[in-house]
Amino acid sequence: MHLFFTCYSLVFKTVLVDWCYQSEFTCSHACTGPQVWEGVSHHCGGRFQSPINIVTKKIQLDERLTPFHFSGYQDTFHGRLLNNGHSVQLDLPSSMRIEEGNLSAQYKTLQLHLHWGKDGGPGSEHMIDGERFPMEMHIVHIKEGYNSLSEAVRDRTGVAVLGFFFQESKSANKKFDPLINALKYITQPSNSTTLRGVSLEMLIPHQENMTKYFRYSGSLTTPNCSEAVVWSLFENPIPLSRKQLTAFSQLLFSDGKPMVKTYRPLQPVNGRQVYYSAGHVALVSTALPLMSVLVSSGLCLHTTG
């Protein structure tokens, strides 16, 4: 018992306690898991946190949720690809913009990152009707008038995140090869490399397949968990092969361990309304074709009990 408290004292006197996805406490390292992120930032204990489970029977049609207008998404760029110790992050030039989609302003790109499970297993942050996808990508934007994320989060609608689910496919998605092939150069935290000649248009579905999406107000899904995010989650998933999906948890490491299950647990909805961009009649009659296709094919989905 004495040794335990000595270790405890030393850790908190000499080591900065970081946040992580799986709690760890040793004499050389300490990190706090999602259940106690509120101790890292009080915002993480707020009432309007993300991610959430979207229950399609409770969503509400919103005809104001028109298709997005993308500017600069087709332009190729060179961006820094970073292992930040929690995920893989691609820094984006601020020249790309999104507007419409009932956004209150024009938003500019900041970065994109991904969340995944283990060896291609369940790993998305958001869920739909209790179904968890193998991976989820977030493209983070801030309002045109702001210069940084820290400035934007002071505004309740200062951040707009586009979220994309992934599904397992039989064949590889060659458009993701440049990103996935670069992972071997950033295996350890703080490692970075330059990803060259890519565009955001390469990494997302065709625009005609991006008209159906869910919208709600929430937060950043990592500390400081600021409740300043307008979330748009697209129904149509991005295909990746099993080998491509497993590359993230097999090639990336944090604190000497494989970087796996990099997603925050679900947060209470607390009365928030989730809106949907497509016609309610079509949604009910098709019973969310995405869900039925994935379930019937048995592709990497997980149902909560």
URNOR-V519715 format. One record per pair of residues at least 24 apart in sequence whose C-alpha atoms are under 6 Angstrom apart, sorted by the first residue. I is the first residue (numbers start at 1). J is the second residue. Records with the same first field share a line. If there is no record, write none. Layout:
I = J  J
This chain:
41 = 224
43 = 225  226
44 = 225
48 = 218
49 = 218  219  267
50 = 218  219  221  267
51 = 125  126  266  267
52 = 126  266  267
53 = 126  127  128
54 = 128  129
55 = 129
59 = 274  275
60 = 275  276
61 = 275  276  280
62 = 275  276  277
64 = 102
65 = 101  102  277
66 = 101
67 = 101  211
68 = 99  100  101
69 = 98  99
70 = 97  98
71 = 96  97
72 = 96
73 = 200  201
74 = 199  201
75 = 199
76 = 197  198  199
77 = 197  198
78 = 195  196  197
79 = 194  195
80 = 193  194
81 = 192  193  194
82 = 192
83 = 186  189  190  191
84 = 189  190
85 = 189  254
88 = 113
89 = 113
106 = 144
107 = 141  142  143  144
108 = 141  142  144
109 = 141
110 = 140  141
111 = 140
112 = 138  139  140
113 = 137  138
115 = 262  263
116 = 261  262
117 = 260  261
118 = 249  260  261
119 = 246  249
120 = 245  246
121 = 300
123 = 261
125 = 263
130 = 303  304
131 = 301  302  303
132 = 301  302
133 = 301
134 = 300
135 = 166
136 = 164  165
137 = 163  164
138 = 162  163
153 = 228
156 = 228
157 = 228  229  230
158 = 228
159 = 228  229
160 = 229  230
161 = 231
162 = 232
163 = 233
164 = 234
165 = 237
166 = 237  238  239
167 = 239
168 = 239  240  241  242  299
169 = 239  240  241
170 = 241
171 = 241
172 = 240  241
173 = 240
175 = 202
187 = 251  252  253
188 = 253
189 = 254
212 = 277  278
213 = 276  277
214 = 275  276
215 = 274  275
216 = 274
